[in-house]
Amino acid sequence: MDLPALEEAYERALAHEKAGRLDEAERAYREVLSIDPADCAGAAVRLAAMGRGATPDKAPDAYVATLFDQHADMFEAILVDQLGYRVPDLMREALDEAGLGPFERMLDLGCGSGLAGEAMYGAFTHLTGVDLSENMVAVAGEAELYDELYVGEAVRFLETWQGAGWDMIAATDVLPYMGALEAFFALAARSLAEGGVFAFSSETQPDEMMAGRPYIVGPHQRFAHSQGYVRDQLAANGLEAKVFSPITVRHEEGRPVPGHLVIAVRN
């Protein structure tokens, strides 16, 4: 791969996009894709956010891994201090209020630096973490909260898992990098022990922006899901929502990003 050419095309695309020259930005992003079909720059997601490309089923794995590898050292400072992210704490509060837990075996999908593990401290006996970013997994390991850590994509991990069912699966800040949820929810439900808990967050957008679609790529290149679509996927997989609460997931450019916190139980 020609890295200098990729970097030049990507910077040109960003400059055109920021200046509102969307035709030029589209051409440059398509050039990025031609140089790097694996799409570590996330050009396909940016095209979708601009309304110049089809909405993908998920963010490219290469893009997600690259994004978080680059920000692993400063991840918590950006996410918590700058963007006001506190979904793991909200999850723990909701679980306590619902009287759910403690859990014998917990799986933290998209574990990042370990924020969910920290928030859930004392509510699990054994904790496994999974993340696409090798650098983030290394940071999570430093917290010494996780009994096992794996570098991998969430759906593929669940597909290949051969162990016992999980008592809890957490997926905070995972859905914003997924569009279609059918496979993920089906595998999560299958991987839970009977009565197991699936706790996750999602982002959404106003109805007029969603326009009846189950998911879109929002203005900050993250997937937003309609409440109805998420509820349908829960019901289709035998998951009963005990908590389905509107939350502010984070802030972007000083504005709250709306979403939902969901705590569901496998029937």
N, C-alpha and C positions, 0 to 999 in steps of 0.2 A: 504494500500500500504506500502511495506517495504522500507521506505525512505533511510536507510543506504545502503541497497542492490542496490537501484536505483542509488544513488550517486556514489557508488563504481564502478558499471558497466559503468556508463557514463564517469567517469574520466578515466577508463581503455580504453574505446572506443576512447576518445579524444587523449590519449597518443599514441595508436596504429596508429590512423589516421595521427597525426603529424609526426610520425616516418616513415610513408609510408607503414606500415604493414596493408594493406587494408583488407586482408582476416580476420585477427584477429579483426580489427575494425568493420567489418561487423558483425561478430559473437557477439561482445559486444553490438553493437547498437540493434541487434535483441533481445538480452537479456534485454536491456532497455525497448523495446516495450512490451516484455512479462510481465515485472513487472508493467509497466504503459501504458496500452492500449490507454489512452487518450493522451499520448505523450506530456507531458508538457516540455520535454527536446528537442523536435523536431528531434527525431531520424530518422523518416521517411524522413524528408527533407534532413538530412545529408547523408542518404543512397543514395538518388537520386542524390545529388551533387557529390558523389563519383562514380556514375555510377553503384551502387550495389542494386538499388531498382527502382521500377516504380515511375515515376514522379506523385506526388499526384495532385489532382485538386486544392488544397490550402494548406497553412500551417495550422496545427492543431490549433484550437481556444485556447486550453489549453497552447500550446507553445507560441503563440503570447501574450496572457494575462500574462503569467509568465514572459516572456522576458521583457515586458514593465513595469510590476509591479516592477521588480527588479531594473530597471534603471530610474524610474520616477524622483527621486530626482536629478539625474545628467544628465538627458536626453538632455537638451539643450546644456550643456557644451560639451557632447560627440558629438552630431549630428552637431551642428553649429561650435563650436570652433575647434574640432579635425577632423571632417570629411568634413568640408567645405560645409555643406548642406545649400542651400538658395532657394530651390524650391518655397516656398510661396512668396518670394519677386519677383522671376521671373514671377510667376503667376500674381501677381498684376501689374507688369510692362506690361505684355502682354495684360491683360484686358484693361488697360488704353490706350495702343497704338491702340487696336482694337476698342476703343470707346464703350466698353461694361460695363454697370453699370451706376449708382449705382443700388443696388438690394434691394427690399423690404424685402424678406425673403431668408436667406442663410442657407444652411445645410453644416456643416463641418464634413465629414465622416473620421474616423480615426484622430480625432482632436488632439490627443496627449496632449502636454502641452499648446497648443493654438497658435502655430506659424502662422498657416494660418489665424486665427482670428486676430492676431496682424497685419499681413501684409495687411489684408483687412479692417482695421479700417477706418471708414468713408465711406465705400462703401456698407454698409448694414444698414437696420433699425432694423431687428430682426435676431439674430444669434443662431442657434442650433448646438450643438456639440455631437458627438457620438464616443465612443471608447471602445474597448474590455477591456482595462485595467482600473480597478477601481482606482488605484493610479494615473494614468495619468489624469483621469477625475477630481480627487481631485485637482491636480496641475492646470489644466485648469480653474477650478472654482476660484482659487485664483487671476487670472488675471482680473476677473470681466468684461469680454468682452461678455460672453455668457448669453443669456436670458434663455436658457434651455440646460441641459446637461444630457446625458443618457449613461449608461454602456451597451454596446451591440455590436453585430457583424453587419457589414455594410449591408450585404444582408438580414439578418433577420429583421433588422430595416426597410429597405425599403419594405419588404414583408408585414409587419404588420402596416405600417404607414397609418392612416386614414384621415389625415388632407389635407389641400389644397396643390396644387402643389407648388414646390419650384421655386423661381426665379433663384437661383444658387445653384449648388451642387459642392463642392470642395472635391477632394480625392487625396491629396498630400501624397505620400509615402504609399499608400494603395495597389496598384497593385503588388508591390514586395512581398506581402504576399498572393497573389492570383495567381493561375495558369489559370484555365478556367475562361473566362470572360463573357460567354453568359448570365448567370442569372444576374450578376451584372449590365451589360450594359442595359439589357432589363428593369430591375427594375428602374435604374437611369432615363432612358428615360421616362418611365411611370410616374415617380414621379415628373418630371419637369412640370412647367406651360408652355403653348405654348410660344415659343420664349425664354424659360429658357436656362441657360448656364450650361454646365457640364465641369468642369476644373479639370484636373488630370495630374499626372506624371506617367511615366513608366520607367523601366530599360530595356536595351537590351544588346545583345552580338553580336560579329562579325558573319557574315553569316556562316562561316565555323563551328562555335560552335553551332549556331542554327540548322544547317543542315536540313533546311526546316521545322522544327517543329514550331508550333505556340507559344509554351512556353517551357522553361526548368528551372531547378533549377541551378542557377549559382554557381560559386566557393565560394561565401560567404553566401550560404544557402538562397538566395533571388531569387524570380522568375524573369526571364527575358522574355520579350515578343517581338515577331517580329513585325516590323512596319506594315507589311501586315495584320497580324491577328488583330491588334488594329483597323486599317482602316476598315477591313471587319465588325467588330463588330459595329463600328459607323454607317456604311452604313445600316446594317441590322436593326438598331433601329431608323432610321430617324434622326440621329444626323449628322449635317454638321460641319466639322472641319474648323474653321476660322483660327486657329493657329495649326500647327503641326511641332514643332521646335526641332531639336536636342539640347540636353543640357548635361552638366555634372551634374549628380544627386548628387554625393558625391564623396569622395575619400576613397579608401580602401588600406591600406598599401602604401600610397603615390601615388597610381595610380588612375586616373579619372575613374569613373563608368559612361558609356554612357547611355543615355536614351532620352526620348522625353517629352516635355511639350505640352499638347493638350488642346485647348479651343474649345469646340463644342457647337452648338446651336441646340435646338430641333425645327425641322421644323413644 
